[in-house]
Amino acid sequence: LDFVVVDNNSSQNNIYLFLGHGTGKFQNQTTLSVGYQSVLGSLVAAKFNNDDYLDIAIFDSFNRELDVYLGNGDGNFRPMLTFTTGHYNILESMVAADFNGDQYLDIAFINSYTADIGIMVGNGNGTFRAEIHFSIGNDSNPQMLTVGDFNNDGRSDIVVATYLTGQLLILWNTCECCSSVNSD
């Protein structure tokens, strides 16, 4: 088992990967350097380009972008891919799932400042389309999200935990194209 740590205290804002030996011990860290000023936040590890190797997607709130590192399977990564996320500047939580049923992983994230959910649809090769966003109400102050098939229809739904209203909002995935969701 491996793990990833984000360091926002250094001048380089590094990402550190620790590869596990399977014995509770880890190799020395592998450093992924962003190489420019950034504020790194929420991250998710998944197979975004459909090979057998884990990739890392991390949100950079300073530059309003999603940075993706495609894994080579040996603890090394290809050069960073960058995707603009537009107005998402206070991202609290991020998950990966197939939201449109095309068998490719997409990324959903929550922005507490604008009170909405963004979804970037994956192309299956480690790249993503422009974000689609859904408002969940300005007074909710969303903080965390998780994903699952909560109504057993075969589609990935999203649950959002809000801070100010203390609610759990369920966003039912209602269409194959990610252009529509209903909430309860």
N, C-alpha and C positions, 0 to 999 in steps of 0.2 A: 504494500500500500504506500502511495506517495502522497505528499501534500504540498500546497502552494501558499506562500505568505506574501502579502503586499506591504512594501515599506514606503510610506509617504513622508518619512522624516529625512530622508537623504536628499541631496540636491538632484540626484538622477531619478528618484521615484522608481526604484527597482522592484522586480518581481523575483522571488526566490523559490526555486523548485527543489524539494528534498525527495530523492528517490529512495524508497524503502528496500531493505534487503529481505523482508519477510520474517525477520527475527526481532523486530522492535527497534532495530538500529537503522540509521540512514546514512547514505553517502554524503559527502560534502555538498554544499548547495551549488546549484546551477543558477546563474544570474541572468535574467532577461532584462535588459536595460531598454527603457522607452527612448532614451537619448535626447529628450527635450523636456521643457517644463510641463508638468502634468499633475493632476490630482487623481490618483487611482482609487477606485472604490470596489464595488461589487464585482465578483467574478464567478464564472461557471466553467467547469471542465466537461467536455463532451466530444463526440466524434462528428465534427462539423463538415468534414470533407469525405465522409463515408469510407475511410480506410480503417484499419484496426488500431489506430493510435489516437490517444486522447489529445485534444487541442484545448487551448485556454482562450476564453473571451473575457475581457475586462473592460469596465467602463472608465473613461477618463473624463471627469466632470469639468476640468479646466478647459479642455479643448472640445468638449461636447462631441465625443466620438467613442465608438466601440472599437477596441483594438483586439485583433485575433491573431494568435500564435498557433500555427499548424504544427503538430508534433510529428517527429520523425520516428518515434518508437524507441529511441535510445537515450532519452533525456534531453535531446536537442530539438530546436524548433527552427522552422523556416523564418525568413524575415517577416516582421509584423505587417499585417494587413489592417487598414484603417477605414472605418465607415462612419460617416457623419450621422449624428443622431438629432440634429436640429436643436430644438428648444429644451432638450432634457439636460438640465444642469444640476439637479439635486436627485440623483438616482439612489434609491434606498435598497432595492432588491432586484435580482435578475435570475431567471430560470431558462432552461432549454427544454423544448418539447416540439413535437410535430403538430402544429396548430392547423395546417391546411390539408393534411392527409396525403401529401406527396411523398412520404417516407424520408424526407430530409428534415433535419433539426432546424427549428426557428428559435429566436430568442425573444422573450418577453421581459420587460422591465417596468418598474414603477417610478414615477416622479412625484415626490411629495409636494414640491413647489407648485406645479401646475395641476395636481390631482388627476393625473391620467395614467393610462397604461400604454406602453408602446410595444409593438411587435415588429421585429425585423425578420422577414421570411427568408429562410436559407435556400440557397441554390443547389446545395449538395456537394459543392466543391470548395467550401470554406468561405465563400462570399455570400453577401446578404443584399436583399433589395432595400429600397428606401423604407423608412418606418411608416407604419400605420398606427394611429393613436386613437384611444377611446377615453373620453372624459368619464370620471366616476364621481363627480361632484366636488365643487371647490371647498366645501366645509368638512371634507372627510379626513384630510391629512393622511393619505395612505402611507404605510411604513414597510410592510412585508407582503410578499406574495408567494404562493406555491401553486403547483400544477398537478392535475390528476383527472381521471375520467370519473367525475363524481356522480353522474347520472347514468352511467353504463351504456352510453350510446356510441362508444368507440372513438370519441373526440376528446382532445385535451381541453379541459376547462381550467379556469384560473380562480383562486380564492385570494382575496385581498384583505389584510388586517389593517384597520384604520386606527389612528391614534386619538383624534379629537372626539369622534363619535363612538369609539369603542365597539365597532361592528366588524363582522366578517361579511364581505360582499362576495357573492359567487357570480362570476361572469361565465355564463353558459356559452360554449362554442356552438354557434347555430349555422355556420356555413363552411363549406370547403375552402373558400378563398380568403378567409381571415378578414373580410370586409365588414363583418357584422357580429356583434355579440349582444346578448341580453343579460341584464343583471337582476338579481334578487336581493 
